[in-house]
Amino acid sequence: MTAAEAAATRKTAFAKASQCYKGLRDLGLDVESQEAFTAYCRAGAETFLKPDAALAECLRAMPYRKVVMTNTSETEGMKALTALGLDASSSDAFEKVYGGIFTAPACKPQREAFEKVFADLGRDVDPRRCVMFEDSMKNVKAAKSFGMTTVFVRTRGESVLDDDVEACCDAVVDEIEFEQLRRQLPELFD
């Protein structure tokens, strides 16, 4: 397979399943274990992710349980948090990372993935009292279908329609930053 063919296959796989590993398997390709595959694909995250003091400050100011839901593996999700300087022993810590291995065979934006996470969090968790920070509009839409408050984090690669933003987003930010969020969703800091 040429580099161009590989890029096209990756794009097709991701579009099909919202996760490259799952998409490649759905296309009938023989792929290593998800953990090995994502470790290979995500190698070097620390090159792109750097400690973010503003993000840590913002998270510390939110007096709620915090978890991560990612389509990559749990291990790679933890590596990303570590690269961002979000130490599990600090007050800005996330209680748990729910990754694609936990939610398999489903992944965001599939309802089953969200339902697995909610079930694991326990009966006292009401999705209508949860907030989802997300950089993919299809995942924002899925979160909103559960009644969650949604914060769309704009990224360079995601183009969205104004109608989607209006219908699905409680806030839109360019980065997760305390003052910007406090202006748009002050209830997050009560």
N, C-alpha and C positions, 0 to 999 in steps of 0.2 A: 504494500500500500504506500503510495507517495505521501509526502507531507500535506499536499493539497487535498488528497482523498481522505487522509486522517482528519484534517480540520473539518471537512464537510461531514464526515461520519460523526464526529464529536458534536457538531452543531445539530445534526438530525437527532442524535441520541438525547441530547439535552432538551431539545424542543419536545420530543416525544414523552419524556418521563420526568423532567425537571431535575434530573440527577444523571450525570454521565454514566456512572456504573450501572444503574438500573436500566437506562436507555440502551446501552450497548448490549446488555443481556437480553432485553426485549427485542433487539434487532437480530438476535440469534448468534451473537459473537461470544466466544469463550473468553471470559475475563477472570483474572485471579480473584482471590477473596476480596471483599469490599475493603477490608482494613489495609491490605497490601496495595490495592489499586489506589485508594485515596492517599496513602502515604507517599506513593510515587508521584501522583499528580499534584499534591499539595506541598511537596518538598520545597523548602526555602521560604515558607510564609514569613519567617522573621526578617527576610530581606525587604518585604513589602509592608509589613506591619511593625509599627514602632510604639513604644510606651506612649500613652495618651493621658496626660494628667487631667485634662479638661473632662474627658470621658469618665475617668475614675471619680472626679469631683461630682459630676452629675449623678452617677450611680449611687454614691454615698448619700446624696441628698434625698434619694427616693427611699422612704421607710417601708419597703415591701419586700416580699420574697422575690428572688430573681432567678430565672432559669434561662438557659439557651436552648433553642430548637434550631438545628441545622441539618441540612441534607448531606453534609460530609460526615465522616465517622466521628464518634465521640472523642477519640484520641486526637484527631486533627483539630476539632473544635477547642479542646483544652490547650493545644499548642498555640492556636490563634489568640486565645485569652492571655496566655503567658506572654506572647510577643507584644500584646497591647499593654502589658504591665498590670494586668488584673489578677493579682495573686489570690489564690483560694483561701489564704489565711487572713485576708484583710476585710474590712467592712464593706468593700465594694464587690465582694465575691458573689459569684453565682452559686446557688445551691446545687445545681446539677446541670450537666450538658446532655441533652437528648439529641442523639445523632441518627444518621441514616441506618445504622445497625440496629438501634433500639426500635425504630419505627418500621423497619422492613417487614413486609415487602412494600409498604407504602412510604411515601415521602411527601413533603410539602409540595404542592398545595392540596393533596388528597385529604379528605375528611378523616380517613382512618388514621393517618399520622397524628393529627391533632387529638383525636379521641384517645389514642394510646397514651399520649403525654398527659392529658387531663386525668385519665384513669390512674396513672401512676402518681400524680400529684395528690390525689385523694379527694374524697367526697366534699370536703369543705371548699374546694376550688370551683368557683363559678366563672365560666368563660366571660360572662358579661362584666366581671370585675377584674379582668386581665387586660394588659396592654401588650401589643405586639409591635416591636420595632422591626421594620423589614425594608429591604431594598429591592424587592421584586413585587410588582403590582399584583401578579396572580396570587402570591402568597398573602398580600394585604387583603385581597378580595375573599380569600378563604377564611382568614381570621375574622373579618367583618361578618361573614355568614354565621359565625358562632356568637356574634354580638360583642366581640372584643373591641376595645378602643384601639385604634390603629395609628401608628406614626410611620409615615413613608419617608425613608431616608434616601434622598435622591443620589444617584450615582451617575457617572459619565455614560455608562453603557445602557441605561434603561430609559427608553422613551415612553412616555405615558400620555394618555388622553386626558384633557381637562375634565371630561365627564367622569372618568374613573376616579380622579382625585376628589372631585366633588362628592361622588357617591360613597366612596370607601375610606377616605382619609380624615381622621380627626385632627391631624397635624401633618405638616410637610416640612422637613428640615434638610439642610445640606450636610449636616453632621450632627451627632448627638452632643449637644452643648447646652449647659445648664440654663443660661439666660434666655436663649431662644425657645427652649422647651417650656420654661416657666411662663413666658408670655402666652404661648399657645395652649398649654395644658397645665394650668397652675395646680389642678387637683392631684397631679402626680407627686407633689411635694408636700402634701398635707399630712 
